[in-house]
Amino acid sequence: MPRRDTRDKAAETGRPRWTLTRQVYLLAAVLIALATLSLVFVGHIASRAADEQAQRNELRLLENALTDRSQLIARDQFTLARWDRSVENISLRFNSGFVRYEFFDSLWYDFGHEQAFLVDPGGILLAESRFGEANFRRKSLAANSPLMQIAKATAQKRAENGAALEAPGTLTATRVDESAVYRFAELDGIVTLLVAMPIVPDDHDVQLPAGPPVVVVSAKALD
């Protein structure tokens, strides 16, 4: 009996023949799909890397801006905190007129410090100023109060290296980081930058009382 042609056999079974051309087309389609997926994946990775780098750049800019702002506030404080007259009228005898018109008014009108506080070593809030309005109602600060914590940190920093810094002519406004303390805290439900500095003599015509000094704390809301 004669043998049937393979084409007749394929027609009988209903199955297409896998020719070399079709296999090449199929392989090409698979390669194109894989290449497309690879490009999409690489693009996604590159986009994520770019976003992360952008975030790092923005955070660095924010950190630099906050650092500059903190140092500027500390330099403002320095002109009043390192002053014999401040020691005389705050630490030795509390003069509310001096505090209101020369200390708080300078911080607000000259430097734009929104809030300022005077905290004594015993954890008593001696006075505060909010947008130029002074309040002399004294109150004890809780141990977990941000004002109390930054005042303690300032006193501790001074105890560690203050003697070397407080010789006449030693500490200048360009070295305020050596005596100032910076913190972020929540005041009245608002995230706030706190900057604190001890009130100490400049010419040493007056002497501080024994123990830690009074601390001035300035606050800038981060809105």
C-alpha positions in Angstrom: 0.0 0.0 0.0 1.4 3.5 -0.8 2.3 5.8 2.1 0.2 8.9 2.7 1.7 12.4 2.4 2.4 14.0 5.9 0.2 16.9 4.9 -2.7 14.5 4.5 -1.9 13.1 7.9 -1.9 16.6 9.5 -5.1 17.4 7.8 -6.7 14.2 9.2 -5.6 14.9 12.8 -6.5 18.7 12.6 -3.2 19.7 14.2 -1.1 22.5 12.7 2.5 21.7 11.8 5.2 23.6 13.8 7.3 25.0 11.1 10.7 26.6 11.7 9.3 30.0 10.7 6.6 29.8 13.3 9.1 28.8 16.0 11.3 31.8 15.0 8.3 34.1 15.3 7.3 32.7 18.7 10.9 33.0 20.0 11.1 36.6 18.8 7.8 37.4 20.5 9.0 35.9 23.7 12.3 37.8 23.5 10.4 41.1 22.8 8.2 40.5 25.8 11.1 39.7 28.0 13.0 42.8 26.8 9.9 45.0 27.4 9.5 43.6 30.9 13.2 44.2 31.6 12.9 47.8 30.4 9.9 48.3 32.6 11.7 46.8 35.6 14.8 48.8 35.0 12.8 52.0 34.6 10.9 51.3 37.9 14.2 50.7 39.7 15.7 53.9 38.2 12.6 55.9 39.1 12.7 54.6 42.7 16.4 55.4 43.0 15.7 58.9 41.6 12.8 59.5 44.1 14.9 58.3 47.0 17.8 60.5 46.0 15.4 63.5 45.7 14.1 62.7 49.2 17.6 62.6 50.6 18.4 65.9 48.9 15.3 67.5 50.3 16.0 66.2 53.8 19.5 67.5 53.6 18.2 70.9 52.6 15.7 70.9 55.4 18.4 69.8 57.9 20.7 72.6 56.7 17.9 75.1 56.9 17.0 74.1 60.5 20.7 74.1 61.5 21.2 77.6 60.1 18.0 78.7 61.8 19.0 77.2 65.2 22.4 78.9 65.1 20.9 82.2 64.1 18.6 82.0 67.1 21.5 81.1 69.4 23.5 84.1 68.1 20.6 86.3 68.8 20.4 85.0 72.4 24.1 85.4 72.9 23.9 89.2 72.8 21.6 89.1 75.8 22.5 85.9 77.6 26.2 86.6 77.9 25.9 90.0 79.6 26.7 91.2 83.1 23.5 93.3 83.2 21.4 90.2 82.5 23.1 88.4 85.4 22.5 91.4 87.6 18.8 91.8 86.8 17.8 88.2 86.4 20.1 85.9 88.4 21.1 88.2 91.3 17.8 90.1 91.7 14.9 89.7 89.4 14.0 93.0 87.8 10.8 92.6 85.9 11.2 96.0 84.1 14.6 94.9 82.7 13.2 91.5 81.7 10.2 93.0 79.9 11.8 96.1 78.2 15.4 95.1 77.6 15.4 91.3 77.5 12.1 90.1 76.1 11.4 93.1 73.9 14.9 92.7 72.3 14.2 89.0 71.6 10.8 89.8 70.0 11.2 93.2 68.3 14.9 93.0 67.3 15.2 89.3 66.5 11.6 88.0 66.0 11.7 85.3 68.6 8.0 84.3 68.9 8.3 82.8 72.4 10.9 83.1 75.1 11.2 81.6 78.6 13.4 82.1 81.6 13.9 78.9 83.6 15.8 78.9 86.9 17.9 76.0 88.2 15.1 74.8 90.5 12.8 74.2 87.6 10.7 77.3 88.1 9.5 79.2 85.0 10.3 82.8 86.1 8.8 84.6 83.1 7.7 84.1 79.5 7.0 86.2 76.5 4.7 85.2 73.6 4.7 87.5 70.6 5.9 90.4 72.7 3.5 89.9 75.6 5.3 89.2 78.9 3.9 87.1 81.6 5.5 87.0 85.1 3.3 84.4 86.7 5.8 81.9 88.1 5.1 78.2 88.0 6.9 74.9 88.6 7.7 72.9 85.6 7.0 69.2 85.4 10.0 66.9 85.1 8.9 65.8 81.6 8.3 69.4 80.5 10.3 70.2 77.3 11.4 73.5 78.9 12.6 71.7 82.0 14.5 69.1 80.0 16.3 71.5 77.7 17.2 73.7 80.7 18.7 70.7 82.5 20.6 69.8 79.3 21.9 73.3 79.0 23.1 73.3 82.7 24.8 69.9 82.2 26.6 71.1 79.0 27.8 74.2 80.9 29.0 72.0 83.8 31.0 69.9 81.4 32.8 72.6 79.5 31.5 75.9 80.7 34.5 77.0 82.8 36.8 77.0 79.8 34.3 78.9 77.7 33.4 81.6 80.2 36.8 83.3 80.6 36.6 86.9 79.3 36.9 87.1 75.5 36.8 83.3 75.1 33.4 82.6 73.8 32.3 84.6 70.8 29.1 84.7 68.7 30.7 82.5 66.1 31.1 79.7 68.7 27.6 79.7 70.2 27.3 75.9 69.5 29.6 75.3 72.3 27.2 76.6 74.9 23.8 76.5 73.2 21.4 73.4 73.2 19.0 72.7 70.4 15.9 70.5 70.7 12.6 69.7 68.9 9.6 69.4 71.1 5.8 69.7 71.1 4.5 72.9 72.8 0.8 73.5 72.9 0.3 70.8 70.3 2.7 72.3 67.8 6.2 70.9 66.8 8.6 73.6 67.9 12.3 74.3 67.7 13.8 75.1 71.1 17.1 76.8 71.6 18.6 77.4 75.0 21.6 79.2 76.5 22.8 79.9 80.0 22.8 83.5 81.3 26.4 84.2 82.3 28.6 87.3 82.7 30.7 88.7 79.9 33.2 91.0 81.6 32.9 89.3 84.9 32.3 92.5 86.8 29.6 90.4 88.5 29.6 86.9 89.8 27.1 84.2 89.3 25.4 82.7 92.3 26.6 79.2 93.2 25.0 76.4 91.2 23.6 76.3 87.7 22.6 79.5 86.0 19.2 80.7 84.8 18.6 79.5 81.2 16.9 81.5 78.4 14.9 79.3 76.0 13.6 80.6 72.7 10.9 78.8 70.7 10.1 78.8 67.0 7.0 76.9 65.8 7.6 74.7 62.8 4.4 75.2 60.8 
